[in-house]
Amino acid sequence: MTESTASSASATPAETELTDDEVIEQKAVRLAKRARLNEGAGAYPVAVPVTDTIPAIRARFGGLEAEATTGVIVGVAGRVVFQRNTGKLCFATLQAGDGSRLQAMLSQAEVGEESLDEFKELVDLGDHLFVRGEVIASKRGELSIMVTEWQVAAKALLPLPNLHNELSEESRVRSRYLDLIVRDAARETVITRAKTMSSLRHTFEQLGYLEVETPMLQVMHGGASARPFVTHSNAFDMPLYMRIAPELFLKRAVVGGIERVFEINRNFRNEGADSTHSPEFAMLEAYEAYGDYTSIAALTQTLIQNAALAVAGSHVVTWHDGTEYDLGGEWDRLSMYHSLSAAAGIDITPETSVDELQALADREGVEVHLPNHGKLVEELWEHFVKGDLTRPTFVMDFPIETSPLTREHRSIAGVVEKWDLYVRGFELATGYSELVDPVIQRERFVHQAAQSAKGDDEAMPLDEEFLRALEHGMPPSGGMGMGMDRLLMALTGLGIRETILFPLVK
């Protein structure tokens, strides 16, 4: 225990839970301190003379023995997270943005009686504080700054939450800035996400892919079966749709000759929100000319395994609850129809009638909106099979009705060359042998338009501009899409609201 934290729980009022009235009272007191600071150097100076960072000082001097001195003078700043003001020697613990900490020691002999009194009166937990002084080790061996000069760098008008108790999940989500201040795991999640994105881009670069950007505002939604957000352009006086997927524009890029292309983007779907879905989410999509759904599955496995290595140093990742999950090796592949037949105890094929499937759904209590063969098969598969998947698994070969942008299977009638990747029990990614025949694609769009007319809000409209691009010739291609928030869930074991830095909340 350091000098600054030895009695912090009892010495600082912000370390106990505060009522709303107490918070209001503290804010009033802090506003008065702000006014006093503004009579001098100011409560919010434009800059302070920082010469070193807390992590750099710890890296350089972390091995000092107790009572050692260095003769090195530094200027450093951080947020005050602990303090103890007693007699002629005061202690404050400063925290950097990465969570590393450094003790500041203020002695009356070094700063003078007036300056020490002002420190006691004006500095609170949560303030950003600049100190200048010699790097030393205290009597207890704590790396410290023996302060000769100090200045408030930014006055906090509201107190920090209790640093000894976990914030509730709701508080963490609604006030992520506080979560980042008080909880190491929150900062680690942000770092993990950044490492993951860097790894994905590095893998793509090694494989010769180009990263592009496609429109978020579109005159026609498409690329996925989902309900869009609708907005209005005043400049063009027309309705616009928030992007539900970048697929149709990325395929235009392939038509144009960018044969290996990817985008990490923001998508928006006006649908439900739960532990694995968010209305706004990050998505990776990639397309490979002269590939198919088998080559794109291999790409996806490589991307995820490389990301695991980047964040965990191993294909075995450790989730936040201590559970280990193995992403290594070759992943399982199973047929949707075969696995459904085995689990249901009856033979289900692409020729199985809607009436037979509906009867099975009724017996099992599975409800399907606007049922057709494909929707019934997929819902029944989720009912019978999904819950038993534990290892990373590619579920292969989907009904044609639910995949209007996918090529028909080369040897199995009635299905398409599509897989869904399940990791940690949820769908993480999906991949295809892309449909590149513009005549068949038009037929699929027409069918989708008919479904929309029947009330299917997720059906795709007929996109003439995309069809015109296909008519100029798109090479045989494989494509994939993967949710970035879900990838973080797979790597960390967290829920989706924890993996998104600032999630949408009601």
C-alpha positions in Angstrom: 0.0 0.0 0.0 1.4 3.4 -1.0 1.5 6.5 1.2 -1.1 8.2 -0.9 -3.6 5.3 -0.7 -3.0 4.1 2.8 -6.0 6.0 4.3 -7.8 7.2 1.1 -11.0 5.4 1.8 -11.6 7.2 5.1 -9.8 10.5 4.2 -11.7 11.5 1.1 -15.5 12.1 1.0 -15.7 11.2 -2.7 -14.7 7.6 -1.8 -18.2 6.9 -0.4 -21.4 6.7 -2.3 -23.0 10.1 -2.7 -26.6 11.0 -2.8 -27.9 13.4 -5.5 -28.0 16.2 -3.0 -24.5 15.5 -1.9 -23.3 15.6 -5.5 -25.0 19.0 -6.0 -23.4 20.3 -2.8 -20.0 19.1 -3.9 -20.4 20.7 -7.3 -21.2 24.0 -5.5 -18.0 23.7 -3.4 -15.9 22.9 -6.5 -17.4 25.8 -8.4 -16.2 28.1 -5.6 -12.7 26.6 -5.9 -12.8 27.1 -9.7 -13.5 30.8 -9.0 -10.6 31.0 -6.7 -8.3 29.3 -9.2 -9.4 31.7 -11.9 -8.1 34.6 -9.7 -4.6 33.2 -10.4 -3.3 30.8 -13.1 -6.8 29.6 -13.9 -8.8 26.5 -13.4 -8.4 25.5 -17.1 -5.0 26.7 -18.4 -4.4 26.5 -22.1 -1.3 24.4 -21.5 1.0 23.1 -18.7 4.8 22.5 -19.2 4.7 18.7 -19.3 8.1 17.1 -20.1 7.4 13.5 -19.4 4.6 11.0 -19.3 3.7 8.8 -16.3 4.2 5.5 -18.4 7.7 6.7 -19.5 8.7 7.6 -16.0 7.6 4.3 -14.7 9.5 2.5 -17.5 12.7 4.4 -16.8 12.7 4.5 -13.0 10.5 1.6 -12.0 13.4 -0.2 -10.3 14.3 2.4 -7.7 15.0 1.2 -4.2 13.4 2.8 -1.2 14.5 6.4 -0.4 16.5 6.5 -3.7 17.0 9.9 -5.4 17.8 10.5 -9.1 18.5 14.2 -9.5 16.2 14.0 -12.5 13.6 16.8 -12.7 10.4 16.2 -14.6 7.1 17.9 -15.3 4.2 15.5 -15.4 0.4 15.6 -15.4 -2.4 13.2 -14.6 -5.8 12.8 -13.0 -5.9 12.8 -9.2 -7.4 9.4 -8.2 -6.3 9.3 -4.5 -5.0 11.9 -2.1 -4.2 12.2 1.5 -3.6 15.6 3.1 -2.0 15.5 6.5 0.2 18.0 8.3 3.3 19.2 6.4 3.3 16.3 3.8 0.6 15.6 1.3 0.2 12.8 -1.1 -1.6 12.5 -4.4 -1.8 9.7 -6.9 -1.9 10.8 -10.5 -3.3 8.5 -13.2 -2.5 8.6 -16.9 -4.9 7.7 -19.7 -3.6 4.2 -19.9 -4.3 3.6 -16.2 -0.6 3.8 -15.0 -0.1 5.8 -11.8 2.5 7.9 -10.1 2.7 9.3 -6.6 3.2 13.0 -6.0 4.6 14.1 -2.6 4.1 17.7 -1.5 6.3 18.8 1.4 6.0 22.1 3.1 9.8 22.3 3.0 9.8 22.1 -0.8 6.7 24.1 -1.9 6.2 26.4 1.1 3.4 26.8 3.6 1.2 29.0 1.5 1.4 26.7 -1.6 0.7 23.6 0.5 -2.3 25.2 2.1 -3.7 26.1 -1.3 -3.1 22.5 -2.5 -5.1 21.2 0.4 -7.9 23.7 -0.2 -8.2 23.7 -4.0 -7.3 20.2 -5.3 -9.9 17.5 -5.3 -10.2 13.9 -6.5 -10.8 13.9 -10.3 -8.8 17.1 -11.0 -6.1 17.0 -13.6 -2.9 18.1 -11.8 0.5 19.2 -13.2 3.5 18.7 -10.9 7.2 19.4 -11.3 9.9 17.9 -9.2 12.6 15.2 -8.7 11.9 11.6 -9.4 12.5 9.7 -6.2 11.4 6.5 -4.3 9.6 7.1 -1.0 10.5 5.4 2.3 8.2 2.6 1.3 9.7 2.3 -2.1 6.9 4.0 -4.0 8.0 5.7 -7.2 7.2 9.4 -6.7 7.8 13.0 -7.6 9.0 15.2 -4.8 7.1 18.3 -5.9 8.5 21.8 -6.1 5.8 23.3 -8.2 2.2 22.3 -8.9 -0.8 23.7 -10.9 -4.3 22.5 -11.6 -4.5 21.6 -15.3 -8.3 21.1 -15.3 -10.8 21.4 -12.4 -13.3 18.6 -12.1 -16.7 20.0 -11.0 -18.2 16.6 -10.3 -16.8 13.9 -8.0 -15.5 10.6 -9.3 -17.6 7.5 -8.5 -16.5 5.2 -5.7 -13.1 3.8 -6.9 -13.4 0.7 -4.7 -16.7 -0.6 -6.2 -17.6 -1.7 -9.7 -19.8 0.5 -11.7 -23.1 -1.1 -12.7 -23.3 -2.2 -16.3 -25.9 0.5 -17.0 -23.6 3.2 -15.5 -20.6 1.8 -17.5 -22.5 2.0 -20.7 -24.2 5.4 -20.2 -21.0 7.1 -18.7 -18.2 5.3 -20.6 -15.8 8.2 -19.7 -16.2 7.3 -16.0 -15.8 3.6 -16.8 -12.5 4.4 -18.6 -11.3 6.4 -15.6 -12.0 3.9 -12.9 -11.9 0.4 -14.5 -8.8 -1.1 -16.0 -10.9 -3.7 -18.0 -12.6 -0.9 -19.8 -9.3 0.6 -21.1 -8.1 -2.9 -21.9 -11.2 -3.5 -24.1 -10.5 -0.3 -26.1 -6.9 -1.4 -26.6 -8.0 -4.9 -27.6 -10.3 -3.4 -30.2 -7.6 -1.2 -31.6 -5.1 -4.2 -31.8 -7.8 -6.3 -33.5 -8.5 -3.6 -36.2 -4.8 -3.2 -36.8 -4.3 -7.0 -37.1 -7.2 -7.3 -39.6 -5.7 -4.5 -41.8 -2.2 -6.0 -41.6 -3.5 -9.4 -42.7 -5.4 -7.9 -45.6 -2.3 -5.9 -46.6 -0.2 -9.0 -46.6 -2.7 -10.7 -48.9 -2.9 -7.9 -51.4 -6.3 -6.4 -50.5 -7.1 -2.7 -50.9 -9.2 -0.9 -48.3 -11.9 1.5 -49.7 -14.8 3.6 -48.4 -18.4 3.3 -49.6 -21.4 5.6 -49.0 -23.2 5.6 -45.7 -26.1 7.6 -47.3 -27.7 5.7 -50.1 -30.6 6.3 -52.5 -31.5 2.6 -52.2 -30.8 0.2 -49.4 -29.4 -3.2 -50.2 -26.7 -5.8 -49.6 -28.6 -7.5 -46.8 -32.0 -8.5 -45.6 -32.7 -5.8 -43.0 -35.0 -2.9 -42.2 -33.2 0.4 -42.9 -33.2 3.8 -41.2 -34.7 6.4 -43.5 -33.7 10.0 -43.6 -34.3 13.0 -45.9 -31.8 15.1 -47.9 -32.8 18.8 -47.9 -30.2 19.5 -50.6 -31.7 16.9 -53.0 -35.2 16.9 -51.6 -35.3 13.1 -51.6 -35.4 10.3 -49.1 -32.1 8.5 -48.3 -31.3 5.3 -46.5 -28.6 4.7 -43.9 -26.3 1.9 -45.1 -27.3 -1.6 -44.0 -24.3 -3.2 -45.8 -21.6 -2.0 -48.2 -21.9 -5.1 -50.4 -23.4 -3.7 -53.6 -20.8 -0.9 -53.8 -17.9 -3.2 -53.0 -19.0 -5.5 -55.8 -19.0 -2.4 -58.1 -15.3 -2.0 -57.1 -14.7 -5.6 -58.1 -16.4 -5.0 -61.5 -14.1 -2.0 -61.9 -11.0 -4.2 -61.4 -10.2 -3.9 -57.7 -10.0 -7.7 -57.4 -9.3 -7.9 -53.7 -11.2 -5.3 -51.7 -12.3 -4.7 -48.1 -14.0 -2.1 -46.0 -14.4 -1.7 -42.2 -17.4 0.5 -41.8 -20.4 1.5 -39.8 -23.8 0.0 -40.7 -27.3 0.9 -39.4 -30.2 -1.5 -39.1 -33.6 -0.3 -37.7 -34.3 -3.6 -35.9 -34.1 -5.0 -32.4 -31.3 -4.6 -29.9 -30.2 -7.4 -27.6 -27.0 -9.0 -26.2 -25.7 -9.7 -29.8 -27.4 -6.9 -31.8 -27.0 -3.2 -31.9 -28.8 -0.7 -34.3 -25.4 0.8 -35.2 -22.5 -1.6 -35.5 -19.1 -2.0 -37.1 -18.8 -4.4 -40.1 -16.0 -5.9 -42.1 -16.8 -6.9 -45.7 -14.3 -8.3 -48.2 -14.5 -9.6 -51.8 -12.0 -11.7 -53.7 -12.1 -12.1 -57.5 -11.6 -15.7 -58.6 -12.4 -17.0 -55.1 -15.4 -18.8 -53.7 -17.0 -19.6 -50.4 -14.3 -22.1 -49.5 -11.4 -19.7 -50.1 -13.2 -16.9 -48.3 -13.8 -19.3 -45.3 -10.0 -19.9 -45.2 -9.5 -16.1 -45.3 -11.9 -15.5 -42.4 -10.3 -18.2 -40.3 -6.9 -16.6 -40.9 -8.2 -13.1 -40.1 -9.6 -14.2 -36.7 -6.7 -16.4 -35.7 -4.3 -13.6 -36.5 -6.4 -11.2 -34.4 -6.3 -13.6 -31.5 -2.5 -13.8 -31.8 -2.4 -10.0 -31.8 -4.4 -9.5 -28.7 -3.7 -12.7 -26.7 -0.4 -13.9 -28.1 -2.1 -17.3 -28.7 -5.0 -18.8 -30.5 -6.4 -19.6 -27.1 -8.1 -16.5 -25.8 -9.1 -15.9 -22.2 -12.5 -14.3 -21.7 -13.3 -11.7 -19.0 -14.7 -14.4 -16.7 -11.5 -16.5 -16.9 -12.9 -19.0 -19.4 -10.4 -20.1 -22.1 -11.7 -20.5 -25.7 -9.6 -22.2 -28.4 -9.7 -20.5 -31.8 -6.8 -22.6 -33.2 -6.6 -25.5 -35.7 -8.9 -26.1 -38.6 -12.5 -25.2 -37.8 -15.5 -27.6 -38.2 -17.8 -27.5 -41.2 -21.3 -29.0 -41.2 -24.2 -28.9 -43.6 -27.3 -27.0 -42.6 -29.7 -29.6 -44.0 -27.8 -32.6 -42.8 -27.3 -31.3 -39.3 -31.0 -30.2 -39.1 -32.1 -33.7 -40.3 -30.0 -35.4 -37.7 -31.2 -33.2 -34.8 -34.9 -33.3 -35.8 -34.9 -37.0 -36.5 -36.5 -36.6 -39.9 -35.0 -36.2 -43.4 -35.2 -32.5 -44.4 -34.0 -31.5 -47.9 -34.4 -28.6 -50.3 -37.4 -30.5 -51.7 -39.2 -30.7 -48.3 -42.5 -28.9 -48.7 -43.5 -25.7 -46.8 -46.5 -27.6 -45.3 -44.2 -30.3 -43.9 -41.8 -27.7 -42.5 -44.6 -25.6 -41.0 -46.1 -28.7 -39.3 -42.7 -29.4 -37.7 -42.4 -25.7 -36.7 -45.9 -25.9 -35.1 -45.1 -29.0 -33.2 -41.9 -27.4 -31.8 -43.5 -24.0 -31.1 -41.2 -22.2 -33.7 -42.9 -19.1 -35.1 -41.8 -17.8 -38.5 -43.0 -14.4 -40.0 -44.1 -14.7 -43.6 -42.9 -18.3 -43.8 -41.3 -19.9 -46.9 -39.1 -22.9 -47.3 -35.9 -21.1 -46.6 -37.1 -19.1 -43.5 -38.6 -22.3 -42.0 -35.4 -24.3 -42.5 -33.2 -21.6 -41.0 -35.5 -21.1 -38.0 -35.8 -24.8 -37.4 -32.0 -25.2 -37.7 -31.6 -22.5 -35.0 -34.1 -24.3 -32.8 -32.6 -27.7 -33.1 -28.9 -27.2 -33.8 -27.5 -23.8 -32.9 -27.5 -24.2 -29.2 -25.2 -27.2 -29.4 -22.4 -25.5 -31.3 -19.4 -24.7 -29.1 -16.3 -24.9 -31.3 -15.8 -22.4 -34.2 -18.0 -23.9 -36.9 -18.8 -23.0 -40.5 -22.5 -24.0 -41.2 -22.6 -24.6 -44.9 -25.1 -24.5 -47.8 -28.3 -22.4 -47.1 -31.7 -22.3 -48.7 -31.9 -20.3 -51.9 -34.9 -18.2 -50.7 -33.0 -16.5 -47.9 -29.9 -15.6 -49.9 -30.8 -13.5 -52.9 -27.2 -12.3 -53.7 -25.6 -15.8 -53.5 -24.7 -18.2 -56.3 -26.6 -21.5 -56.5 -24.7 -24.5 -55.3 -22.6 -26.1 -58.0 -23.8 -29.6 -57.2 -26.8 -29.5 -54.8 -30.1 -28.1 -56.3 -32.2 -25.7 -54.2 -29.3 -24.4 -52.0 -26.7 -21.7 -52.4 -23.0 -21.6 -51.6 -23.2 -19.7 -48.4 -21.8 -20.4 -44.9 -22.4 -18.8 -41.5 -19.6 -18.9 -39.0 -20.6 -19.6 -35.4 -18.2 -18.8 -32.6 -19.0 -18.8 -28.9 -22.5 -19.9 -29.8 -23.5 -16.9 -32.0 -23.2 -16.0 -35.6 -19.9 -14.1 -36.2 -19.5 -14.0 -39.9 -21.1 -15.1 -43.2 -19.5 -15.9 -46.6 -20.6 -16.6 -50.1 -19.8 -17.7 -53.6 -21.1 -14.5 -55.1 -23.9 -14.4 -57.6 -22.4 -12.6 -60.7 -25.0 -13.5 -63.4 -27.0 -10.2 -63.9 -30.0 -12.1 -65.4 -30.4 -14.4 -62.4 -29.7 -11.5 -60.1 -32.5 -9.5 -61.7 -34.8 -12.5 -61.2 -33.9 -12.7 -57.5 -34.5 -8.9 -57.1 -37.9 -9.3 -58.7 -38.8 -12.1 -56.3 -37.6 -9.9 -53.4 -39.8 -7.0 -54.6 -42.7 -9.4 -54.5 -41.9 -10.4 -51.0 -41.7 -6.7 -50.0 -45.2 -6.1 -51.5 -46.4 -8.9 -49.2 -45.2 -7.0 -46.2 -41.6 -8.2 -45.8 -39.8 -5.1 -44.5 -36.4 -6.8 -44.9 -36.7 -7.7 -48.6 -34.4 -5.9 -51.0 -35.6 -3.5 -53.7 -34.7 -3.9 -57.3 -31.4 -2.0 -57.8 -31.0 -1.1 -61.5 -27.7 0.7 -60.9 -26.2 -2.4 -59.4 -27.6 -4.6 -62.1 -26.0 -2.3 -64.7 -22.7 -2.7 -63.1 -23.0 -6.5 -63.1 -24.0 -6.4 -66.8 -20.4 -5.1 -67.5 -19.1 -8.4 -66.1 -18.1 -9.3 -62.6 -15.5 -12.2 -62.3 -16.3 -15.3 -60.2 -15.8 -14.1 -56.6 -16.0 -15.0 -52.9 -17.3 -12.5 -50.4 -17.6 -12.3 -46.6 -19.0 -10.1 -43.9 -18.1 -10.1 -40.2 -19.4 -8.0 -37.3 -16.5 -6.2 -35.5 -18.4 -5.9 -32.3 -19.1 -9.6 -32.3 -15.5 -10.4 -33.1 -14.6 -8.5 -29.9 -17.2 -10.6 -28.1 -15.5 -13.8 -29.4 -12.1 -12.6 -28.3 -13.1 -11.2 -24.9 -16.2 -13.0 -23.8 -18.0 -9.6 -23.2 -21.5 -8.6 -24.3 -21.9 -6.3 -27.3 -22.6 -3.2 -25.2 -19.2 -3.6 -23.5 -17.3 -4.0 -26.8 -18.8 -0.8 -28.3 -17.1 2.2 -26.8 -20.2 4.4 -26.9 -23.2 2.2 -27.6 -26.7 3.5 -28.3 -28.9 3.4 -25.1 -32.4 4.6 -24.4 
